[in-house]
Amino acid sequence: MTRAQANRAALKALVDAGHPPGLIGYHGQVPVGWVSVGPRTEYAKLKRSPVMKAVDDQPVWSVICSVVPAEHRGQGVARTLLQGAIAYAKKQGATLVEAYPVDKPA
């Protein structure tokens, strides 16, 4: 099994278990973006990260990634996705949400 196949299988397992790993934003019927959101404890990479260490032992939800295709950028999609992720986390019982913004070089 390739790494991509393993990743797809792991993603499907999360969804099948009732733990969606993120949200998809639509404009009508067209998907215009995606944002990851879930309890920090569900992200193994965060547990191992020397850079994105937990700052305390409070239960927190994490937003670690978002994707907006170039043709949909500059229209507020990312902001709306983040607002939706926060609202979803709150609805699931989260009281704290953290994110890891990264500015890419020009």
MARDOVEX-11144 format. One record per residue: residue number from 1; residue in three letters; z, y negated, x of N, C-alpha, C in turn. Coordinates in pm, whole numbers, plus 50000, padded with zeros to 5 digits. Each point is the difference from the previous one (the first is absolute). Layout:
! MARDOVEX-11144
+-----+------+-------+-------+-------+-------+-------+-------+-------+-------+-------+
| pos | code |   nc3 |   nc2 |   nc1 |  cac3 |  cac2 |  cac1 |   cc3 |   cc2 |   cc1 |
+-----+------+-------+-------+-------+-------+-------+-------+-------+-------+-------+
| NUM |  ALA |     Z |     Y |     X |     Z |     Y |     X |     Z |     Y |     X |
...
+-----+------+-------+-------+-------+-------+-------+-------+-------+-------+-------+
***
This chain:
! MARDOVEX-11144
+-----+------+-------+-------+-------+-------+-------+-------+-------+-------+-------+
| pos | code |   nc3 |   nc2 |   nc1 |  cac3 |  cac2 |  cac1 |   cc3 |   cc2 |   cc1 |
+-----+------+-------+-------+-------+-------+-------+-------+-------+-------+-------+
|   1 |  MET | 50000 | 50118 | 50085 | 50000 | 49882 | 49915 | 50000 | 49876 | 50089 |
|   2 |  THR | 49912 | 49906 | 49971 | 49995 | 49877 | 50078 | 50117 | 49910 | 49962 |
|   3 |  ARG | 50024 | 49898 | 50082 | 50107 | 49904 | 49971 | 49973 | 49928 | 49867 |
|   4 |  ALA | 49873 | 49963 | 49977 | 49964 | 49932 | 49874 | 50028 | 50091 | 49880 |
|   5 |  GLN | 49966 | 50126 | 50013 | 50025 | 50094 | 49891 | 50151 | 50017 | 49977 |
|   6 |  ALA | 50075 | 50006 | 50107 | 50146 | 50011 | 49988 | 50059 | 49876 | 49934 |
|   7 |  ASN | 49949 | 49883 | 50037 | 50047 | 49875 | 49938 | 49970 | 49998 | 49851 |
|   8 |  ARG | 49877 | 50042 | 49963 | 49962 | 50004 | 49859 | 50090 | 50098 | 49922 |
|   9 |  ALA | 50026 | 50115 | 50060 | 50086 | 50100 | 49935 | 50142 | 49947 | 49983 |
|  10 |  ALA | 50051 | 49932 | 50100 | 50135 | 49942 | 49991 | 50006 | 49892 | 49893 |
|  11 |  LEU | 49896 | 49917 | 49993 | 49992 | 49895 | 49899 | 49995 | 50061 | 49860 |
|  12 |  LYS | 49919 | 50102 | 49983 | 49989 | 50068 | 49870 | 50133 | 50061 | 49962 |
|  13 |  ALA | 50071 | 50059 | 50096 | 50130 | 50061 | 49972 | 50100 | 49895 | 49951 |
|  14 |  LEU | 49997 | 49881 | 50061 | 50089 | 49891 | 49954 | 49971 | 49963 | 49855 |
|  15 |  VAL | 49873 | 49983 | 49970 | 49960 | 49962 | 49864 | 50036 | 50111 | 49902 |
|  16 |  ASP | 49968 | 50124 | 50036 | 50030 | 50114 | 49912 | 50150 | 50014 | 49974 |
|  17 |  ALA | 50082 | 49959 | 50097 | 50146 | 50009 | 49985 | 50057 | 49881 | 49923 |
|  18 |  GLY | 49913 | 49909 | 49957 | 50048 | 49885 | 49924 | 50046 | 49884 | 50086 |
|  19 |  HIS | 49958 | 49998 | 50127 | 50036 | 49893 | 50092 | 49874 | 49927 | 50047 |
|  20 |  PRO | 49942 | 49916 | 49915 | 49878 | 49931 | 50044 | 50029 | 49914 | 50123 |
|  21 |  PRO | 49916 | 50009 | 50102 | 50026 | 49928 | 50125 | 49956 | 49854 | 49997 |
|  22 |  GLY | 49947 | 49956 | 49888 | 49955 | 49862 | 49993 | 49939 | 49968 | 49866 |
|  23 |  LEU | 49946 | 49881 | 49992 | 49939 | 49950 | 49877 | 49858 | 49954 | 50029 |
|  24 |  ILE | 49914 | 50016 | 49902 | 49862 | 49953 | 50010 | 49985 | 49881 | 49906 |
|  25 |  GLY | 49939 | 49893 | 50050 | 49972 | 49883 | 49918 | 49856 | 50005 | 49952 |
|  26 |  TYR | 49981 | 49967 | 49875 | 49867 | 50000 | 49939 | 49963 | 49863 | 49948 |
|  27 |  HIS | 49873 | 49969 | 50004 | 49942 | 49887 | 49929 | 49907 | 50063 | 49898 |
|  28 |  GLY | 50046 | 50010 | 49875 | 49927 | 50077 | 49900 | 50006 | 50147 | 50038 |
|  29 |  GLN | 49885 | 50062 | 50019 | 49992 | 50140 | 50038 | 49983 | 50020 | 50151 |
|  30 |  VAL | 49993 | 49889 | 50074 | 49969 | 50006 | 50144 | 50128 | 49993 | 50082 |
|  31 |  PRO | 50027 | 50102 | 50085 | 50116 | 49991 | 50089 | 49975 | 49892 | 50106 |
|  32 |  VAL | 50097 | 49908 | 50015 | 49983 | 49889 | 50094 | 50105 | 49997 | 50110 |
|  33 |  GLY | 50092 | 50096 | 49997 | 50100 | 50002 | 50106 | 50102 | 50110 | 49978 |
|  34 |  TRP | 50076 | 50025 | 50106 | 50103 | 50103 | 49999 | 50118 | 49951 | 50081 |
|  35 |  VAL | 50121 | 50036 | 49957 | 50121 | 49967 | 50073 | 50094 | 50122 | 49999 |
|  36 |  SER | 50055 | 50032 | 50116 | 50098 | 50108 | 50007 | 50135 | 49942 | 49961 |
|  37 |  VAL | 50080 | 50082 | 49932 | 50136 | 49959 | 49967 | 50080 | 50126 | 49968 |
|  38 |  GLY | 50119 | 50005 | 50053 | 50086 | 50115 | 49974 | 50131 | 49985 | 50075 |
|  39 |  PRO | 50094 | 50088 | 49973 | 50127 | 49995 | 50073 | 49976 | 50018 | 50150 |
|  40 |  ARG | 50066 | 49919 | 50078 | 49984 | 50006 | 50146 | 50022 | 50143 | 50052 |
|  41 |  THR | 50089 | 50073 | 49938 | 50031 | 50135 | 50044 | 49882 | 50096 | 49988 |
|  42 |  GLU | 49900 | 49964 | 49921 | 49882 | 50085 | 49983 | 49894 | 49976 | 50107 |
|  43 |  TYR | 50021 | 49904 | 50087 | 49902 | 49969 | 50104 | 50051 | 50049 | 50135 |
|  44 |  ALA | 49955 | 50118 | 50039 | 50044 | 50060 | 50126 | 49969 | 49909 | 50120 |
|  45 |  LYS | 49889 | 49931 | 49995 | 49961 | 49913 | 50111 | 50103 | 49888 | 50020 |
|  46 |  LEU | 50057 | 49949 | 49892 | 50102 | 49895 | 50013 | 50127 | 50055 | 50063 |
|  47 |  LYS | 50032 | 50125 | 49969 | 50120 | 50061 | 50059 | 49987 | 50010 | 50152 |
|  48 |  ARG | 49878 | 50023 | 50049 | 49976 | 50018 | 50144 | 49968 | 49869 | 50072 |
|  49 |  SER | 49972 | 49895 | 49927 | 49952 | 49877 | 50060 | 50107 | 49928 | 50081 |
|  50 |  PRO | 49970 | 49966 | 50127 | 50095 | 49922 | 50078 | 49993 | 49850 | 49964 |
|  51 |  VAL | 49893 | 49961 | 49932 | 49979 | 49858 | 49967 | 50051 | 49966 | 49860 |
|  52 |  MET | 49977 | 50088 | 49904 | 50035 | 49972 | 49861 | 50124 | 50077 | 49958 |
|  53 |  LYS | 50105 | 49987 | 50079 | 50125 | 50070 | 49972 | 50068 | 49939 | 49878 |
|  54 |  ALA | 50077 | 50084 | 49931 | 50081 | 49950 | 49889 | 50102 | 49902 | 50055 |
|  55 |  VAL | 50024 | 49892 | 49928 | 50096 | 49900 | 50046 | 50142 | 50029 | 49952 |
|  56 |  ASP | 50011 | 50087 | 49898 | 50131 | 50041 | 49950 | 49983 | 50132 | 49926 |
|  57 |  ASP | 50103 | 50044 | 49930 | 49991 | 50128 | 49931 | 49977 | 49985 | 49850 |
|  58 |  GLN | 49960 | 49882 | 49957 | 49973 | 49977 | 49858 | 49874 | 50074 | 49957 |
|  59 |  PRO | 49998 | 50054 | 49877 | 49877 | 50064 | 49952 | 49894 | 49892 | 49976 |
|  60 |  VAL | 49885 | 50021 | 50055 | 49895 | 49899 | 49993 | 49866 | 50067 | 49974 |
|  61 |  TRP | 49913 | 49931 | 49931 | 49863 | 50045 | 49982 | 49915 | 49923 | 50099 |
|  62 |  SER | 49892 | 50063 | 50045 | 49915 | 49940 | 50102 | 49856 | 49986 | 49954 |
|  63 |  VAL | 49942 | 49888 | 50037 | 49856 | 49976 | 49985 | 49947 | 50002 | 50141 |
|  64 |  ILE | 49921 | 50103 | 50034 | 49957 | 50012 | 50139 | 49851 | 49976 | 50021 |
|  65 |  CYS | 49923 | 49996 | 49892 | 49856 | 49986 | 50018 | 49938 | 49945 | 49873 |
|  66 |  SER | 49898 | 49921 | 50018 | 49917 | 49959 | 49886 | 49857 | 49990 | 50049 |
|  67 |  VAL | 49909 | 50024 | 49909 | 49857 | 49994 | 50032 | 49929 | 49925 | 49889 |
|  68 |  VAL | 49924 | 49898 | 50039 | 49915 | 49928 | 49908 | 49862 | 49991 | 50066 |
|  69 |  PRO | 49899 | 50063 | 49940 | 49866 | 49993 | 50059 | 49953 | 49854 | 50015 |
|  70 |  ALA | 49919 | 49977 | 50101 | 49956 | 49864 | 50034 | 49944 | 49924 | 49881 |
|  71 |  GLU | 49926 | 50069 | 49914 | 49937 | 49930 | 49887 | 50100 | 49953 | 49895 |
|  72 |  HIS | 50126 | 50043 | 50010 | 50101 | 49958 | 49903 | 50108 | 49913 | 50062 |
|  73 |  ARG | 49986 | 49967 | 50127 | 50100 | 49916 | 50067 | 49985 | 49854 | 49960 |
|  74 |  GLY | 50108 | 49925 | 50019 | 49998 | 49857 | 49968 | 50009 | 49972 | 49851 |
|  75 |  GLN | 50036 | 50100 | 49922 | 50007 | 49984 | 49854 | 50141 | 50026 | 49947 |
|  76 |  GLY | 50096 | 50015 | 50090 | 50138 | 50024 | 49958 | 50033 | 50146 | 49973 |
|  77 |  VAL | 49911 | 50091 | 50039 | 50023 | 50143 | 49974 | 50123 | 50050 | 50075 |
|  78 |  ALA | 50011 | 49968 | 50128 | 50113 | 50048 | 50079 | 50133 | 49949 | 49943 |
|  79 |  ARG | 50003 | 49875 | 49961 | 50123 | 49943 | 49941 | 50036 | 50073 | 49870 |
|  80 |  THR | 49900 | 50025 | 49917 | 50023 | 50070 | 49874 | 50046 | 50143 | 50024 |
|  81 |  LEU | 49939 | 50067 | 50099 | 50043 | 50135 | 50035 | 50146 | 50001 | 50045 |
|  82 |  LEU | 50038 | 49905 | 50083 | 50138 | 49994 | 50048 | 50096 | 49974 | 49885 |
|  83 |  GLN | 49964 | 49909 | 49911 | 50084 | 49973 | 49883 | 50014 | 50126 | 49914 |
|  84 |  GLY | 49889 | 50074 | 49984 | 50004 | 50124 | 49924 | 50086 | 50105 | 50067 |
|  85 |  ALA | 49993 | 50008 | 50134 | 50081 | 50096 | 50074 | 50149 | 49969 | 49983 |
|  86 |  ILE | 50035 | 49873 | 50007 | 50140 | 49960 | 49982 | 50046 | 50033 | 49859 |
|  87 |  ALA | 49919 | 49969 | 49900 | 50036 | 50029 | 49861 | 50015 | 50150 | 49977 |
|  88 |  TYR | 49910 | 50078 | 50058 | 50007 | 50146 | 49987 | 50127 | 50054 | 50065 |
|  89 |  ALA | 50030 | 49954 | 50120 | 50121 | 50045 | 50070 | 50125 | 49967 | 49918 |
|  90 |  LYS | 50003 | 49880 | 49946 | 50115 | 49958 | 49919 | 50013 | 50090 | 49878 |
|  91 |  LYS | 49888 | 50031 | 49937 | 50001 | 50087 | 49882 | 50050 | 50140 | 50034 |
|  92 |  GLN | 49980 | 50042 | 50126 | 50045 | 50131 | 50045 | 50145 | 49997 | 50049 |
|  93 |  GLY | 50065 | 49883 | 49993 | 50140 | 49989 | 50037 | 50027 | 49934 | 50134 |
|  94 |  ALA | 49896 | 49957 | 50069 | 50019 | 49935 | 50130 | 50069 | 49865 | 49981 |
|  95 |  THR | 50089 | 49970 | 50093 | 50064 | 49868 | 50001 | 49959 | 49921 | 50124 |
|  96 |  LEU | 49943 | 50069 | 50099 | 49950 | 49936 | 50122 | 49860 | 50053 | 50030 |
|  97 |  VAL | 49911 | 49909 | 50039 | 49865 | 50037 | 50040 | 49970 | 49929 | 50131 |
|  98 |  GLU | 49945 | 50074 | 50097 | 49964 | 49940 | 50128 | 49853 | 50026 | 50027 |
|  99 |  ALA | 49942 | 49916 | 50084 | 49859 | 50016 | 50038 | 49987 | 49968 | 50148 |
| 100 |  TYR | 49886 | 50035 | 50055 | 49978 | 49986 | 50143 | 49868 | 49928 | 50025 |
| 101 |  PRO | 49995 | 49870 | 49976 | 49873 | 49929 | 50019 | 49959 | 49998 | 50148 |
| 102 |  VAL | 49872 | 50011 | 50020 | 49944 | 49996 | 50135 | 49882 | 49905 | 50000 |
| 103 |  ASP | 50004 | 49902 | 50088 | 49886 | 49912 | 50019 | 49908 | 50061 | 50104 |
| 104 |  LYS | 49878 | 50030 | 49959 | 49905 | 50054 | 50095 | 49936 | 49886 | 50078 |
| 105 |  PRO | 49966 | 50025 | 50126 | 49934 | 49896 | 50078 | 49868 | 49960 | 49937 |
| 106 |  ALA | 49965 | 49874 | 50014 | 49875 | 49950 | 49941 | 49880 | 50069 | 50060 |
+-----+------+-------+-------+-------+-------+-------+-------+-------+-------+-------+
***
